[in-house]
Amino acid sequence: MLIIEKIDHSQLPKHIAVIMDGNGRWAKKRGLPRILGHRAGEKAVRNIVETCAKLKIKILTLYAFSTENWARPKTEINSLMVLLKTYLRKELKNLLKNNIRLNVIGNISKLPQGTKTELDKVIKKTSRNSGLLLNLALNYGGRQEIVRAVNFLLRKKLKEIKEKDLSDNLYTEGIPDPDLFIRTSGEKRLSNFLLWQLAYSELYFTEVLWPDFNENDLYSAIIEYQRRNRRFGGI
């Protein structure tokens, strides 16, 4: 039996969130520069995005660049931004072909102008697509997102802040919380990713490094998700 045949297509997660970890270690194991690990990770992104689209997953959120990543060497940051811009140019045709809509969460004001321009272009050109919503988390931090939402609410001078008020002022406004969270490379932490939204998500960790993560690894995560009994604090 193929692993995909074990999936119950009536019980798929609506929203999958992924920390794509391990590009640098993948390159180091092969004696390659880190940027080549990121390029290999780009191929995994394409594969997983297209696989989610074929499965008819509604939302995929990928942690592409965190607020903490600015602490990396400047040469690596510059290479990542060029890689992102190149990826967007190359993938536009595939996004349109697969009916995928691109969205960004995070404070993109700090990104290079060329990268922002390419993002705006792809977001606009895919805006009418009705299939998978692909969220790229760029210059994103969960704590910073919550503080930003609180400051918005303080300016409104509300007497009391409710959960919905906060949810409605996050970057993910109007987007359902993730059902399934995946982190590759064996690390078992959230790393400031979707801290509010992951409150009741099923967490799945794998030793597989991101460039090696393929559709069968995604199927395994979904099968494990479907084995769990989601009670949301109830019985």
HELIX and SHEET records of a PDB file:
HELIX    1   1 ILE A    3  LYS A    6  5                                   4    
HELIX    2   2 ASN A   23  LYS A   29  1                                   7    
HELIX    3   3 ARG A   34  LEU A   55  1                                  22    
HELIX    4   4 THR A   67  ALA A   71  5                                   5    
HELIX    5   5 LYS A   74  LYS A   97  1                                  24    
HELIX    6   6 ILE A  108  LYS A  110  5                                   3    
HELIX    7   7 GLN A  113  LYS A  125  1                                  13    
HELIX    8   8 GLY A  142  ARG A  155  1                                  14    
HELIX    9   9 GLU A  163  SER A  167  1                                   5    
HELIX   10  10 TRP A  210  ASP A  212  5                                   3    
HELIX   11  11 GLU A  215  ARG A  227  1                                  13    
SHEET    1   A 6 ARG A 101  ILE A 105  0                                        
SHEET    2   A 6 LEU A 133  TYR A 140  1                                        
SHEET    3   A 6 ILE A  59  SER A  66  1                                        
SHEET    4   A 6 HIS A  15  ILE A  19  1                                        
SHEET    5   A 6 LEU A 180  ARG A 183  1                                        
SHEET    6   A 6 GLU A 202  PHE A 205  1                                        
END                                                                             
